[in-house]
């Protein structure tokens, strides 16, 4: 799963404050929760599409850095499934 959002406070504005090992809980439209752990953090160029699409990670989250020239990218592995 790859999710991109603006770096506004109500979107992914706090993404850059997360660290390796932090947990992320994703709730789907059926109210099922899926838990992930941040495995890698990288700042990428907007043209680094291949690194995002074919990362091998279960979840990739990314947003623009301030100024918009690069992207804060979190690569995450799934650690559990909650319903």
C-alpha positions in Angstrom: 0.0 0.0 0.0 1.3 3.4 -0.9 -0.3 6.5 0.6 0.7 10.1 -0.2 -0.8 13.2 1.4 -0.1 16.9 1.9 2.2 17.9 4.7 -0.6 19.9 6.3 -1.2 19.4 10.0 -4.4 17.4 9.5 -2.8 15.2 6.8 0.8 14.0 7.0 2.3 17.1 8.7 3.6 14.9 11.5 5.2 12.3 9.3 8.7 13.7 9.6 8.5 13.4 13.4 8.1 9.6 13.4 11.1 7.3 14.0 12.2 3.8 13.1 10.2 1.4 15.3 7.2 3.7 15.8 3.8 2.1 15.2 1.3 3.2 12.7 -2.3 2.0 12.8 -4.3 2.2 9.6 -8.1 1.8 9.7 -9.8 0.7 6.6 -13.3 1.5 5.4 -14.7 -1.6 7.1 -13.3 -0.3 10.4 -10.6 -3.0 10.5 -7.3 -1.8 11.9 -3.9 -2.9 10.5 -0.7 -2.2 12.5 2.6 -1.4 11.0 6.1 -0.5 12.3 8.3 2.1 10.6 11.3 0.1 9.3 13.1 2.8 7.2 12.9 6.5 6.7 14.3 8.2 3.6 14.1 11.6 1.9 13.5 11.0 -1.8 13.3 13.1 -4.9 9.9 13.4 -6.5 11.2 11.4 -9.5 12.1 8.3 -7.3 8.9 6.6 -8.2 10.5 3.1 -8.6 11.8 3.2 -5.0 8.3 3.8 -3.7 6.3 1.5 -5.9 8.7 -1.5 -5.7 10.1 -1.1 -2.2 9.0 -4.5 -1.0 7.5 -3.0 2.2 3.9 -3.5 3.2 3.1 0.2 3.6 4.8 3.3 2.3 3.8 6.8 3.5 5.1 9.9 2.0 4.7 13.7 1.9 6.5 16.8 0.7 9.2 18.3 2.8 8.7 22.0 3.5 9.5 23.8 0.2 8.3 20.8 -1.8 11.6 19.8 -3.4 11.9 16.4 -1.8 9.7 13.8 -0.1 9.8 12.4 3.5 9.2 8.6 2.9 8.4 6.0 5.6 8.7 2.4 4.7 6.8 0.1 7.1 6.2 -3.6 7.8 2.9 -5.0 8.9 3.1 -6.4 12.5 -0.5 -7.4 13.2 -4.1 -7.3 12.2 -6.9 -6.0 14.6 -10.6 -6.0 13.9 
